[in-house]
Amino acid sequence: MAAAAVTIALRIVDALAFSSTWMALAAAALVAASSHALGVPADPRAIGLALTGTLAIYNIDRLRDLERDRCTAPLRTAFVMRHEVALVGCTTAALLLAMALFASAGMGAGVLLLPALVLGLAHRRLKRIAFFKPIYIVAAWLTVVVGLPWCLAAGASPTILPSHAGWLIAILALSILANAVASNVRDHEAGAARLGSARALAIARGLAAVGVVCGALAPGPVRMLVAVPAATLAALAPFRSSERYGLVIVDGALLAGALVALMLPAA
């Protein structure tokens, strides 16, 4: 009975990770945590756009790049191939919802998100450029998880302090960059292929550690975001290059850190 329960739990975790739902939930949670840190209400449109947009963009890449992913993520590729019809349906629904939310968010949010959309759709080709991959991934994620709630909160009272936003960007940029570098270690591609796994992993841990320091030094309302780089560093400390460890534990650290941050009081 216990073994059956464990098997079912593992299948659920695999489904969440391999269907890109894990990353979509992380994006939505980071939007909510960023809003909380900035002292503004979490706009449902921002959370919805982060969730549906991330799900759609990531799954479009998974479905388009099966041949390349067979080498870097064979378990996920097998899952995508087995459930291709369901994933296409899920991705289509997410894309339609994202488009509706995109239209309701206003012109400012549309202009802001357009570059992130272009980068996401071009990921299949851009990820082959060794040291550029982590940079555009961080830029796209920051646009969504910090820029979007900031944009939709324009005119909110109290006004968002630029210094608080700066600390928030630094903390999350370091966390997401650490995640991206570690993902390259797992996939043996991009910068990690040039630098070597050991050196790239050391860089990823260093980035997460600097993120923890920034979080500890940040002004009161933003300090709670220290949970994100702390969770990332905890995931990277015993790093394993297995596909499940990377997709479930390392990527899940962004989600876990955001959820912990949401539970901490804004000082």
Residue pairs with C-beta under 8 A, 6 or more apart in sequence:
13 248
14 75
14 79
14 244
15 21
15 79
16 22
16 25
17 76
17 244
17 247
17 248
17 251
17 252
18 75
18 76
18 79
18 80
18 247
19 59
19 79
19 83
19 87
19 90
20 54
20 55
20 58
20 59
20 62
21 55
22 247
22 248
22 251
22 252
22 255
23 54
23 55
23 58
23 251
23 254
24 50
24 51
24 52
24 54
24 55
24 58
24 94
25 51
25 255
26 54
26 251
26 252
26 254
26 255
26 258
27 50
27 51
27 53
27 54
27 141
27 144
27 145
28 47
28 48
28 50
28 51
28 54
29 254
29 255
29 258
29 259
29 262
30 50
30 141
30 145
30 172
30 228
30 254
30 258
31 42
31 46
31 47
31 50
31 144
31 145
31 148
31 149
32 42
32 47
32 258
32 262
33 224
33 225
33 228
33 258
33 259
33 261
33 262
34 145
34 146
34 149
34 150
34 168
34 172
34 225
35 41
35 42
35 43
35 46
35 149
35 153
36 42
36 224
36 261
36 262
36 266
37 164
37 168
37 221
37 222
37 224
37 225
37 261
37 266
38 149
38 150
38 153
38 160
38 164
38 165
38 168
38 221
38 222
39 158
39 160
39 164
39 221
39 266
40 149
40 153
40 156
40 160
41 153
41 156
42 149
43 149
43 152
43 153
45 101
45 104
45 105
45 109
45 152
46 105
46 148
46 149
46 152
48 97
48 98
48 101
49 98
49 101
49 102
49 105
49 109
49 113
49 144
49 148
50 144
50 145
50 148
51 94
52 94
52 95
52 97
52 98
52 101
53 94
53 98
53 102
53 113
53 117
53 120
53 144
54 144
55 90
55 91
55 94
56 91
56 94
56 95
56 98
57 117
57 120
57 121
57 123
58 120
59 87
59 90
59 91
59 94
60 91
60 120
60 121
61 120
61 123
61 124
62 69
62 76
62 77
62 80
62 87
63 80
63 84
63 87
63 88
63 91
64 124
65 124
66 77
66 80
66 81
68 124
69 76
69 77
69 80
70 77
72 186
72 187
72 188
72 189
73 187
73 243
73 247
74 243
75 243
75 244
76 243
76 247
80 87
102 109
102 110
102 113
105 113
105 148
105 152
106 152
108 151
108 154
109 148
109 151
109 152
112 143
112 147
112 148
112 151
113 143
113 144
113 148
115 139
115 140
115 143
116 139
116 140
116 143
116 144
119 126
119 136
119 139
119 140
120 140
126 132
126 133
126 136
127 133
127 189
127 190
129 190
130 190
130 191
130 193
130 194
131 190
131 191
131 194
133 180
133 184
133 190
133 191
134 177
134 180
134 181
134 184
134 190
134 191
137 176
137 180
138 173
138 176
138 177
138 180
141 172
141 176
142 169
142 172
142 173
142 176
145 172
146 165
146 168
146 169
146 172
150 160
150 165
153 160
161 219
163 219
164 219
164 221
164 222
167 214
167 218
167 219
167 222
168 218
168 222
168 225
170 211
170 214
171 211
171 214
171 215
171 218
171 222
171 225
171 226
171 228
171 229
172 225
172 228
174 207
174 208
174 210
174 211
174 214
174 229
175 207
175 208
175 211
175 228
175 229
175 232
175 254
175 257
176 254
177 207
178 204
178 205
178 207
178 208
178 211
178 229
178 232
178 233
178 236
179 204
179 232
179 250
179 251
179 253
179 254
181 191
181 192
181 200
181 201
181 203
181 204
181 207
182 200
182 201
182 204
182 236
182 239
182 246
182 250
183 246
183 250
183 251
184 190
184 191
184 192
184 193
184 200
185 192
185 197
185 200
185 201
185 204
185 239
185 241
186 241
186 242
186 243
186 245
186 246
186 250
187 246
188 197
191 200
192 200
192 201
195 203
197 241
201 236
201 239
204 236
205 233
205 236
205 237
208 229
208 230
208 232
208 233
208 236
209 229
209 233
210 229
211 226
211 228
211 229
211 232
211 233
212 226
212 229
212 230
212 233
214 226
214 229
215 222
215 223
215 225
215 226
215 227
215 228
215 229
215 230
216 223
216 226
218 225
218 226
220 266
220 267
221 266
221 267
223 267
224 261
224 264
224 265
224 266
224 267
225 261
226 261
227 257
227 258
227 260
227 261
227 264
228 253
228 254
228 257
228 258
228 261
229 257
230 257
231 253
231 254
231 256
231 257
231 260
232 250
232 253
232 254
232 257
234 253
235 249
235 250
235 252
235 253
236 250
239 245
239 250
240 246
240 249
